[in-house]
Amino acid sequence: MDADGRASTDGDADDLDDEDRAGLDAAKIDLAEAIETALKEADGTFDDAELEEENGAHHWKISVDVNGNDTDVLVDVTTGKAMPESDDDGDDDAADDN
């Protein structure tokens, strides 16, 4: 991350694929803003962040530790809208909360 809170590609340019480059180019919300938004949404401690693309939409995937459990929050790179990542593995995670 650079001093302005934007994801830095210095030294990592070879690691970016075309989708990641497109996501960074489209981003109006920098990583620091995405982390702040996710922490408001999940009320925990920042753990990890990555840029993801799904169905042509780019978002920051922010992992937040909430009482020892990881919660992933997706923050749209253009609007800044945050939403918890849906659990699509089919498992009933309610038992994990006990």
C-alpha positions as CSV (number, residue, x, y, z in Angstrom):
1,M,0.0,0.0,0.0
2,D,1.4,3.4,-0.8
3,A,1.3,6.5,1.4
4,D,-2.2,7.5,0.0
5,G,-3.7,4.2,1.0
6,R,-3.9,2.9,-2.5
7,A,-2.7,-0.6,-3.3
8,S,0.8,-0.4,-4.6
9,T,1.9,-2.5,-7.5
10,D,5.6,-1.6,-7.1
11,G,7.6,-4.8,-7.3
12,D,4.4,-6.9,-7.6
13,A,3.5,-5.9,-11.2
14,D,4.3,-9.3,-12.5
15,D,1.8,-10.8,-9.9
16,L,-1.2,-8.9,-11.3
17,D,-3.4,-10.5,-13.9
18,D,-5.6,-8.6,-16.3
19,E,-8.6,-8.9,-13.9
20,D,-6.6,-7.4,-11.0
21,R,-5.3,-4.6,-13.2
22,A,-8.9,-3.8,-14.3
23,G,-10.1,-3.8,-10.7
24,L,-7.3,-1.4,-9.6
25,D,-8.0,0.9,-12.6
26,A,-11.7,1.0,-11.7
27,A,-11.2,1.5,-8.0
28,K,-12.6,4.7,-6.6
29,I,-12.3,3.2,-3.1
30,D,-8.8,2.6,-1.9
31,L,-7.8,-0.2,0.3
32,A,-7.6,1.9,3.5
33,E,-11.2,3.1,2.9
34,A,-12.3,-0.4,2.2
35,I,-10.8,-1.6,5.5
36,E,-12.4,1.2,7.4
37,T,-15.8,0.4,5.9
38,A,-15.4,-3.3,6.6
39,L,-14.5,-2.7,10.2
40,K,-17.6,-0.6,10.7
41,E,-19.7,-3.4,9.1
42,A,-18.2,-6.3,11.0
43,D,-17.0,-4.5,14.2
44,G,-13.8,-6.6,14.8
45,T,-10.1,-6.5,14.0
46,F,-8.6,-6.3,10.5
47,D,-7.0,-9.6,9.4
48,D,-6.5,-9.7,5.7
49,A,-7.4,-8.0,2.4
50,E,-7.4,-9.0,-1.3
51,L,-8.9,-7.7,-4.6
52,E,-11.4,-10.1,-6.1
53,E,-13.5,-10.2,-9.3
54,E,-16.8,-12.1,-9.6
55,N,-19.1,-11.9,-12.6
56,G,-17.3,-8.8,-13.9
57,A,-17.6,-6.9,-10.6
58,H,-14.5,-6.0,-8.6
59,H,-14.5,-5.7,-4.8
60,W,-12.1,-5.7,-1.9
61,K,-12.5,-8.8,0.2
62,I,-11.7,-7.8,3.7
63,S,-11.3,-10.5,6.4
64,V,-12.2,-9.3,9.9
65,D,-11.6,-11.2,13.1
66,V,-14.8,-11.0,15.2
67,N,-14.4,-12.8,18.6
68,G,-12.0,-15.3,17.1
69,N,-14.1,-16.0,14.0
70,D,-13.2,-14.7,10.5
71,T,-15.9,-12.7,8.8
72,D,-15.4,-11.6,5.2
73,V,-16.8,-8.3,4.0
74,L,-17.0,-7.4,0.4
75,V,-16.5,-3.7,-0.4
76,D,-17.4,-2.6,-4.0
77,V,-14.3,-0.8,-5.5
78,T,-16.4,1.8,-7.2
79,T,-19.3,2.5,-4.8
80,G,-17.8,1.6,-1.4
81,K,-20.9,-0.4,-0.6
82,A,-20.1,-3.1,2.0
83,M,-21.9,-6.4,2.5
84,P,-20.9,-9.6,4.3
85,E,-19.8,-12.3,2.0
86,S,-22.4,-15.0,1.6
87,D,-21.6,-18.4,2.8
88,D,-22.1,-20.6,-0.2
89,D,-20.5,-23.8,1.0
90,G,-23.8,-25.3,2.1
91,D,-22.6,-25.9,5.7
92,D,-24.7,-24.7,8.6
93,D,-22.1,-22.5,10.4
94,A,-24.5,-21.7,13.3
95,A,-22.9,-24.6,15.2
96,D,-19.5,-22.9,14.9
97,D,-20.8,-19.9,16.8
98,N,-21.5,-22.0,20.0
